[in-house]
């Protein structure tokens, strides 16, 4: 079905969010929340700068807090992508991997261990204290620390994010 035309002559697209359990209880009535800028509500591929309003997450949280009832959300959107442009994907030649591994090994063999250890310790110390880590990261890079080693130092302080699986 084509999108309905507006009085201004433009077309509108709609996105509809149905609350969990909507299809199981067909007799239940839900309030409806109409939101403009529907492209920002659900999909980061459509949202401005790739940042959605996390609508489903916010609604679920408010429902758990008993701040609102479960609701149907209708996102109205006049924004339309005229032509879907493919996103270029960078492909790395697998033959380059052994060369890069050798370059990292050579770097590690020739770097001075003192400044390298001090640089990584500085990153970890700044992360623990809440100080600005950027100057310490730059110092670590200048002492030939790798991105992986700097990331490991940060992980020792902050841990690693694990996404909660919600079904």
N, C-alpha and C positions, 0 to 999 in steps of 0.2 A: 504494500500500500504506500503510495507516495506521501511524503510529509505534507501536512496541511499548510496552506498559504496564510500569511498574516495580512492584516489590512495594509501594511506598508509594502506588500508585494514580495517580501522575502519568504524563504522556507524555514521551517523550524524542525529540528530533530529532537527526539525525546530519549532519555534513558530512564528506565524504571527499576528501582530497587525494591524487591519484595522481602519482607522480614523472614527470618528462619521459621519454618513450620507453616508458612502461608498456604502451601498446597495441601497440607494434611488436614487443615480445619477450614473447609470452604464456607462455613457458616459464620466464622468470626469476622467482625467488622474492624477495620483499621482506619485511624486518621491518616490523611494524605498531606504530605509536606511538599509543596511546589518550590523548586529552587531554580533561579536563573543561573546562567553560565554552566549549564549541565555538563559541558566538556571537562570541567574541573573536578567533578564529583567522584569518579570511580577509576578511570584508567589513566595511568601516567603517560601512555602514548598519546592521549588526546589533551591532557592538561597543559596549561600554560607552564612553560619551563620544566615540564615533567613532574610537577608537584601537585598531587591531588589534594582534595580537602579531607581525605580519609573518612568519607561519609559513613561507610559501613562500620568502621572501627569506632567512630564517635557515637553512632546510634547504639551499638551494642554496649558500649561503656555506660552511656546514659540510662539505658534500659536496666542494666545490672544495678545501677545506683538508685533505681526507682524514680529517676528524675523525669522520665518521659515514658509514654507507652510505646510499644512496638509500632512502627509506622511504615507506610509505603512512601517512598521518595520518588518524585517525578522531577527529573532534571530537564529543563527546557534549554535548548541551545540553538542559536542562530548561526553559530560558527560552523563552517563546513570546510573540509579539506577538498580543494578543487581537484587536485591530482595527487594521488598517493605516490610520493617519491620513495624509492627504495633506499634503505639506510645502508651505506657501504660498510662492509665488514672487512676489517683488516685481516688478511691471511698471512701467517708467517710460514716461510718455507721450512719444513721439518729438517732439511739438510743444514740449516743454520744452527740448530740446537747444539750439536757437539762443539762447534766453533765458539759459541757463547759460553758453554760450560768451561772450556779451556781458558777463555779470557778471564773468567771469574777466578779460576784456580790460580792463574798467573798473577792476578791482582793480589790475592790473598798471600801468595808466596813472597811477593816483593814489598808489601806494606810494612811499616814500622808498628810493631805490636803495642808499644806504649801509648802513642796517641790514639790508635784505634780503640784499645780497651777504654781509655779515658773518655773518648768521644761517646761510646755506647753507654758508659756509666753515667755520663752527663745527661743523656736522653732519659735514662731510667730515673735519675734523681729529679729532673725537672718534672717528669710525669707524676712521680710520687708526691711532690710538694705542691703541685697545682700551678707551677710557674709556666711561663710561655716556653713551649718545647721547640718552637721553630729555630731559634738561634742554636740550640743544642743539636738539632737534627742537621743543620747546615755544617756545624763543626764536625759531626760524625761523618758526614759525606766527604768533607775535606780531608779527613783522616783515612779515607778509603773504606769506610763501612759500606756494606751493600744494603739495598732496600730491604732485603729479607732479614738481615741482622738488626737493622733499625726497627723493623716491624716486630721482631721477636722481643726486643727490649720494651717496646710499648705493650706487647701482650703480657709480659711478666707483671706489669702494673695493672693494666685495665682488663685483662682477660680477653676472651674472644666472643664476639656476638654470635648467639645461636638463635635463629629465628624460631618462634613458637609455631608449631604446626597446628592449624585449626581446621577441623573438618566439619 
